[in-house]
């Protein structure tokens, strides 16, 4: 992930203390850099005090933004005093990126005419006019916050996550390798709906992948290098060498698809041709892709890949596609979330072990090498999925925690126990609203970030499952 850069905007209103603006320019810039981001500022000589009050100054700021287009990921609109809404809308109506409204607090004992800010009130004026013009913006808690505080540092982290999701998802490309297996109508999707939201789907026939795999020599340098990399990623000690080599060849071809078509994510038809023709299961290859920061889902669940991509953008950590798989004893708020092994190593308690996939080995032993077995570690998590229906892209978002609860050793694949408050009515809503048996999970509680990005900026539909 590249370091984010914010364009800083400072509002002014003449009969409030303009002397506070110079300090704000320094304080907000310092806070942004402390949080690990970069910023750009309009030169303080371009307008009075380097702030915006009038429509004319707003046009100067808008011109400056246009000249710096592509250099910033969001705008932080700071109000050292009340600010002027007419200058603000002139400046930012066409910004095209998320905008954070930040207002300075007043201080008890320092509220005489020379020091009283009234930014508490001015923030509403800016928000009102932006709403009238249809310009989306972000307001975070608390309503007023000083840039030097830890609360503002958290605001910056949340706003950065919103910017990554919004800017990353406005236009991106997913590779769909193979057709949906006819046994899984649950993962159907509508490409035209996705394109309406800027999501391009590039489709490839699985036979092409298999042909490409069979054209690669076992002794090719790319295959040898791939085997070296995979052997350090997880435990391949039980895998026959010919199967390991086949997995490496598949991984090389997946990398070629990603590079040639400039994919941002992919989803793969992972059964049953992989097992019957190539004699392997690609679970561990998807695991390795996710661990290195490239989103990859299995079973042609392209919608889960969309959610995984959003979570990775928000958290800058891997996400996973998992089954709502098993109850955990009698605890109605716990569930075992599982898949055969595409979970990133960074989300697991320890390195996995690559095995012969038990579901395929049951009928044809030796045909399913590639399941990366292990357990998901404990962490606060967000779960989410989406569907395409009636021309709309609709999401749900919720939060929970993966726990330290044990799952018996005989439980195959990669699973973890998740605790989700009021889980049972949530499951009813998911079922009644046509969501699939998969859910994407990501690290941390990102629900507020994702909801802000999805509904407010990206104009996705949201279903409330709480």
C-alpha positions, -999 to +999 in steps of 0.1 A: +000+000+000+013+034-009+015+062+017-017+083+016-016+120+009-042+145+021-049+179+007-054+203+036-081+230+035-086+257+061-118+276+064-121+312+076-148+338+083-137+373+087-154+384+119-140+353+137-104+353+148-083+348+117-052+348+139-059+311+147-054+299+111-016+300+110-015+277+140-040+254+125-020+250+093+010+238+113-010+217+138-031+197+113+000+191+090+020+179+120-009+155+131-012+141+096+026+133+094+025+119+129-002+095+118+021+083+090+006+101+061+017+130+038-001+162+031-001+191+006-011+227+014-021+257-006+006+283-003-002+307+025+002+336+001-023+323-025-053+336-003-056+356+028-038+336+056-037+305+033-074+298+041-106+300+021-134+324+029-149+339-002-161+323-034-131+338-052-107+322-027-127+289-032-121+291-069-084+296-063-084+265-041-103+245-067-078+255-093-049+244-070-066+211-064-070+205-102-034+213-107-025+187-081-050+160-093-037+125-086-014+137-058-039+134-030-063+107-018-086+128+003-092+163+016-092+173+053-114+204+057-102+221+089-122+248+106-100+268+130-130+291+133-166+291+120-156+289+083-175+300+052-198+275+035-199+294+001-161+293-002-160+257+008-185+245-018-168+265-045-135+249-035-145+213-031-176+206-051-155+188-077-128+174-054-138+138-064-123+122-032-135+117+003-136+149+025-131+148+063-147+177+082-126+186+113-136+215+136-116+229+164-130+229+200-134+261+220-117+263+254-134+272+286-118+304+299-107+314+264-140+324+248-137+362+244-142+377+210-105+374+201-104+337+208-139+322+204-140+299+174-176+288+170-164+260+147-188+236+165-216+255+147-197+262+115-192+225+109-230+222+106-232+250+080-205+233+058-222+199+062-256+214+053-244+231+021-224+200+010-256+180+015-276+204-006-251+201-034-248+163-032-211+164-022-204+134+001-182+141+032-172+123+064-180+134+099-164+114+127-168+115+165-162+137+184-179+166+167-150+190+176-115+177+181-081+193+184-054+180+160-029+174+188-052+148+204-052+110+202-089+112+192-078+130+160-051+104+154-079+078+154-100+100+131-071+101+107-067+063+107-104+058+101-105+085+074-075+069+057-092+035+057-123+052+041-101+068+014-084+035+006-118+017+002-135+044-017-106+052-041-097+015-045-132+003-053-144+030-076-127+011-104-110-023-101-106-056-120-113-091-109-102-122-128-127-150-129-108-182-139-133-209-148-171-211-149-193-215-118-197-251-111-233-261-118-236-275-083-232-241-068-260-217-078-252-199-046-223-180-062-241-166-092-235-129-100-244-103-126-214-088-145-235-059-159-245-048-124-209-050-113-197-029-142-222-002-133-203+002-101-169+002-118-161-034-112-147-051-143-148-089-146-123-106-169-133-142-175-109-171-185-118-206-194-104-232-169-092-253-199-069-224-208-053-225-174-049-262-175-033-260-210-009-233-198+000-254-167+008-284-189+030-263-212+054-254-184+084-276-179+089-291-144+125-278-146+116-242-157+134-216-135+101-200-126+088-234-113+119-241-093+118-206-078+081-210-070+087-243-052+114-227-031+091-199-021+062-222-014+083-245+007+092-216+031+056-204+032+040-235+048+047-272+054+049-292+022+068-321+037+040-346+032+033-337-004+047-360-032+072-341-053+052-345-085+021-330-069+042-302-054+056-294-088+021-293-103+010-268-076+041-247-084+032-247-121-004-236-113+009-208-091+033-196-119+003-194-143-019-176-118+009-150-114+010-146-152-028-139-154-024-113-126+004-095-144-009-097-180-044-085-172-034-062-143-059-079-120-067-065-085-083-098-073-092-132-087-116-160-080-109-196-091-129-227-101-111-250-077-130-282-082-135-309-096-113-305-128-083-295-107-085-328-090-096-351-119-072-336-145-043-321-125-045-342-094-043-313-069-063-288-050-052-252-053-063-241-017-027-234-005-020-213-036-049-191-028-037-189+008-003-178-004-017-151-028-039-137+001-009-137+024+012-117+000-016-091-003-034-103-035-071-111-029-081-146-041-113-165-034-123-200-042-153-217-058-159-188-082-173-168-053-165-135-070-188-115-046-167-127-016-136-115-035-152-080-037-157-080+001-122-094+007-108-066-014-127-039+005-115-053+038-079-056+027-080-020+015-095-009+049-073-029+072-041-033+051-042-070+062-053-102+045-089-112+044-105-147+039-136-163+023-151-188+048-181-211+051-208-205+078-200-241+086-208-256+120-224-248+154-200-248+183-217-270+209-247-253+226-233-218+224-258-200+201-235-170+196-205-191+184-199-206+149-171-225+133-160-206+102-141-228+078-126-234+044-103-261+030-072-240+032-072-207+013-067-187+045-036-165+046-009-177+069-009-144+087-045-152+099-035-186+113-022-197+147+009-214+131+021-226+098-003-249+081+003-284+068-005-293+031-025-324+029-045-346+004-079-329+005-101-353+024-132-347+004-116-357-028-093-383-013-123-401-001-132-412-036-098-408-053-068-409-029-039-387-041-061-364-062-064-335-038-030-325-026-031-288-017-054-284+012-036-262+038-048-274+071-045-254+103-065-231+127-074-195+125-059-174+153-079-152+177-085-116+166-113-090+164-129-094+130-154-080+105-176-102+084-194-091+053-207-104+020-226-090-010-249-100-038-260-087-072-298-086-075-322-064-095-293-043-108-281-035-073-250-044-054-261-051-018-239-057+012-242-067+049-215-059+075-211-072+110-184-077+136-173-104+160-142-121+174-123-152+166-117-169+199-091-192+214-116-221+215-102-254+203-115-274+174-106-311+175-076-322+155-098-345+133-116-314+119-100-310+085-091-278+066-086-244+082-112-233+107-117-210+137-144-204+163-160-170+160-182-153+186-209-130+172-234-113+195-270-122+187-258-145+159-291-165+155-313-136+143-285-124+120-284-159+104-321-157+098-317-123+081-289-136+059-309-165+048-341-146+042-323-120+021-306-144-002-270-142+010-247-171+004-232-198+027-199-180+025-188-148+043-157-128+039-138-119+071-111-093+078-089-082+107-104-056+130-137-039+135-142-021+102-180-019+102-182+019+105-155+024+078-171+000+054-206+013+059-194+049+053-175+039+022-202+016+008-234+035+013-223+071+013-195+073-012-198+043-034-237+042-034-240+005-027-271-009-010-268-020+027-290-044+046-290-039+084-286-074+100-284-061+136 
